[in-house]
Amino acid sequence: ALQTLEVAVREVPDSSELWRQLLTVYGQLQDTKGQQQCHRKLAQLSGSTANERLAYGEVLMNEGSLWEAREHFEKVLQTDPGNVQALVKLATCWRQDHSKEGHLDEARRLFERVVQLSPGNAEALEGAAYCNRKKNNLEQAVLLYQQCLQVKSNAEGPLYYLGEILYRQHRHPECQHYLTRLVEMDCSSEYKIVALYLLAKSHVSLDEYAEAEKHARAGLNMKPNHPHTLFILALVKNRIADYDASIT
């Protein structure tokens, strides 16, 4: 089938249907280069469907070709302005494009538009929360991360970043609430280590040294040489006047 279609597109290069069939075969063979060739040809022929444009745009985005990816997402939106999938992908594209001034503002605008169209869209909620957090709009970020948890109660990123923001705002009981939820579930080790460290710091801030030590030791059980957690444990021992332990 592959050889037949390759011959066919050479003989009839302007047939969108043949290129689409060839794209399907390349997809089955997981031939990325072949799929890209088909996507480019379909785009030139204006024969790409919305889903094909979105799929190809995502490939380009993952390869770092952000400008070209945006073109594909924007073409989908020209004919379907309310296409939620295209809006999310375009917002994600802007979020990643650190070369463009104001890229986070544009990403935030698009993510928030998706939230208006689809209030339960977890990807858009988390994307909008990220943009607000990076822009230091912390109260709005907190509200959006909380909305993320209403959609998916065990979302690791929102649980951690809620804890981080609330720690920075010295709202320790709330900070500890979210971080404890995170460490008590089956989360990734990466999130668990940083959450335990932040929990230990939060308890130190409240002079709750036994709890601080418990979380610091739990973190060190997972990553024994974590320098920041080692420092927190030494600080705890110093505060409770266990000088020998703080030195070792």
Secondary structure, 3 states (H helix, E strand, C coil): CHHHHHHHHHHCCCCHHHHHHHHHHHHHCCCHHHHHHHHHHHHHCCCCCHHHHHHHHHHHHHCCCHHHHHHHHHHHHHHCCCCHHHHHHHHHHHHHCCCCCCHHHHHHHHHHHHHHHCCCCHHHHHHHHHHHHHCCCHHHHHHHHHHHHHHCCCCHHHHHHHHHHHHHCCCHHHHHHHHHHHHHCCCCHHHHHHHHHHHHHHHHHCCCHHHHHHHHHHHHHHCCCCHHHHHHHHHHHHHCCCHHHHHC
